[in-house]
Amino acid sequence: MLTLNESTKQNELRKTLHLQALGADQSPALEVKLATSPSEVIEAQRLRFNIFSEEYGAMLGNSGIDHDVFDAFCDHLLVRDAVTQEVVGTYRILPPESASKLNCWYSETEFFMNRIERLRASTVEVGRSCVHPDYRSGAAIMMLWSGIAQYMKLGGYKHLIGCASVSLRDGGHQAASLFKKLEPHMAPADCQVFPKNRLPIERFNSDVDIDPPPLVKGYLRLGAKVCGDPAWDPDFNTADFMMLLSIDGMSQRYARHFGFI
C-alpha cells in the first residue's frame, strides 16, 4: 500500500499537471492533464479500445473499453480537444511508487528486465499510447510528451521505460525494417532486456522501405535507446520494442524545450 507521503505526492501530481493549448495558431487547440476521476479514465480506455481493436486487430472483447489490472495503479494522461472536450490522445504512467506496490512493471509480462533493476526506484513506465486518427499531425503526441516531461520533473524521476508497438498485420516486414533502422540506437549491454516471447525478426524482410511509426520517431528524437530484440504480443498482434530514456541522455534540444536544462 502507498504510504501517506506517496499518496499525497501522486494527488499533487494529478492536481498540478495541466498544460494549456499549444497556442492561438494551433487548430484544433489542445490541452493535456491527468485524469482525476473514474469517468476520465474510462474515456482513455474507450479511446484505447477503438484504436487497438481497429488498427491492431487486438481481441479486446465487446466491453468497448481496453483495461487490465495495471490501470488502477497508473496515472492516465489525457489530451483533449479544447473546443469539443473529446479525449483524442492518452498515455498511462506507472510511477515507481505504484510499481513497488505491484512488485513489477507491466513490461515484465513481456521481458526479463534484471539488468535495469537498479533503475527501478527512479523510473516511470509509460504505455498504452494512442492518438485519434484525426489528430496525428504531431501536436497531440507533442502534448503527451510535454505532459510526461512535466510529470517526471514534478516527481523527480530520472528514467522512463516503455514499449513502442508495431502492428504485425503486414506480416512482420515493418517490424523487421524498423529493427534494422534501430541498430545505431541500441542500449549498452547493461541496459538490455530479453523478450520472453521473442519475435523471430530474422524471418521477415527487413529491406522494405517503411517510415518508422510516429511514436518510435518521438522516442528517438528525445534520445531514447532500444533495449534489444522485440517481443511478440499475440493478444495485440504487435512487435513490442522496449525503449529506455534517461533524462541525462536526453537530446539537448528537447531537454531545453521541456525545461530540464
N, C-alpha and C positions, 0 to 999 in steps of 0.2 A: 504494500500500500504506500502511496506517496505520503511523505511527511508534510506537516503543515507548511513549512517553508517552500517545499517543492510545489505543492498545490497552489500556493499564493503566487509563485513565480509564473506558473502556467496561466493562471487567471489574469495576471497583469499583462502577459504577452497578448492574450486574446483581446483585452480592452485597448491596448496601446497600438497594436499593429493595424493601421488603416491608412493606406496611401490613396490619395485622390487621383482623379483622372489625369491623363498624360499631357493635358494642355488644350487650349482652346482650338488648336488647329487639328486635333485628332478627331476622326469621325469613324465609328461612334466613340464617345467618351467612355472611359473605363475607370473602375476603381477596384482595389484589392483589399481584402480584410480576412480575418479569421472567423470561421463560424462560431457563433456564441449561443446557438440553440439547436435542439434536435432537428427542427424543421429545416434549418440551413444545411445541416449535414445531409439530410435526405435529398435536398436539391443537388448537392455534389454527387451523391450516389446515383441519382437519376441520370445526370449527365454522363457519368462513367458508364452506366448500363447501356445507354444509347450508343456511345462511341465504341465501346468494346464489343458489343454484340454485332453492330452493323459493319464496322471496319475490320475487326479481327476475326469475327465469326466465333467469339467466345460463347460457350454454353453456360448461360447465367440463369436459366430457369425462366419463369414468367412473372416474377415479382415486380419487374420494372425498375429495380434498383440493384446496383452492384455493392455487395457488402461482405465483410468477413470479420473474424474475431478481433482483428487488429484495429478496426475503425474506432472502437470505443476508447482506445488508448492514444489515438492520434489527434493532432490538431488538423483542421481542414481549411486550407487556404482557398478562397473564392475570388474569382474575378467576375464582376458584374458589369453589364451594360448600364451605365449611369442613368440612361433615359428609361429603358424598359424594365430595369431591375432584374433581368434574366441572368442566371449564372451561366457564363459562357466559357469558363475555364476553372480548373481545380487542380490542386496538388495536396496530397496528405503528408503530414510531417509527424514522425515518431521521434520525440526528443529522448535523450539518454535516460532521463528520469523514468519515463514510461517504459522504455526498452528494458530497464532494470527490473521493473515490476513484472514484465512479461518473461524476463530472463532470456530474451532473444530479440534479434531483428527479424523483420519479415523476410529479408534476403536469405536468412539462414534456412528457410524452407527450400531454397534452390542451390545454395552454395555452402561449401566448407570455408569458414572465414577465420581460421585460427590465426593467420598471420597479421590480421588487423585488429585482433582482440585488444591490443594495447591502446587502441584509439577510442574504445567504446565510451568512456566517460565524457568525452568531449565531442562526440559525433551525433549529428542528427541524420535520420534516414528519411528520404523522400520517396514517394511512389504514387501510383495510380494517377499519373499526369494525363490530362486530356484537355483539348480546346475544341469548342464547337467549330464545325467546318467553315462557318461564315465569318469567323474571327481569327483566321490563321495568317493574317498579313504580317505578323511579328509583334504587334503591340501587346496582345494578350499574353504571349509567352514571356515577353519582357516584364510585364507587370507581375507575373508569377515569380520570376527570378528576383525582382525587386522586393517582393514580399518575403521570399525566403532569405534574402540577404539581410533585411531588417530583423527578421526572426532570429537569425544567427547572431547579429550584433546585440540585440536586446538580451538574448540568453547567454551570451559569452561563449558560444560554441565555436570550435576550431575546424571541424571537418564535416563533410557531407558525403553520404553514400546513397546510391540509388540505381535502379535498373533502367536502362534505356531499352525499350521493347521494339522489335521489328517484326512485322507480320510475316508469316510463312505462307501466305496464300499464293504467292508466286512460285512456290516450290523450293524456296530457300536461297534463291540467287541473290536477292537484295542483301540478305544477312551475310552471305559469303563475300560479296563485294565490299560491304561495309567493314567486315573484319579485316580484310586486306588493307583497306584505307586507314584502319585504326592502328596498324603496326607501329608507326612512329610515335604514337601516344600511349604506348604500353607502360603500365606502372612498374616500378622496380620490383625485384623478386620478393622483397619483404613486405610488399603491399598487395600481392596477388592472392586471388581466391580461386576455388576449384569447383566447377559445377557438379552437382550430384547427378544430374541427368544431362550429360554433355550433348550438345548438338554436334553431329558429325559434319562439321563445316567443310571438311576436305572433299566431301561427296558432291558438293554443289559447284556451279560455275561462278568463279569469283571475278571473271573478266567482263561481266556485264557493267556497262557504264550507267550507274544509278546514283543519283544525288542522295547524300545522307539525309535522313529524316531531320526535321527542324529541331527536335529535342536533342538529338546527338550533336548537331551543329552548335546548339547552345552550350552544351557541356564543354565541347572542345574550345569554343571561343573564350569561355571562362577560365580555361586552363586545367580542366579535369583530365584524369588518366583512366584508361580502361584496364581493369584488373585481371584480364585473362580471357580464356575461352568462354563463349556464350553458353548459357543453359537453355534447354528446350522446355518451354512451359506448354504442355499439351492441352491444358484447360483453356488457355487464351490463344493457343496456336501461334506462339511468338518465340523468337530468339531473344533472350534477355542478356544484355551486356552490363556487367557490373561496373559502375563508374565511381571514382573517388575524387573529390575536390577538397583540397586543403586551402584555407584562407591564405596561408603563407605562400602557396604556389599559384594563387590566382593571378591571371594576367594583370599587369599594372593598369591597363586601360579600364578594366572592369572593377578592379579593386578601388580605383579612384572614383569611378562612376557611382559605386554603391556605398562609398564613404568609409572604406576600410583603411585608406591612407589619405 
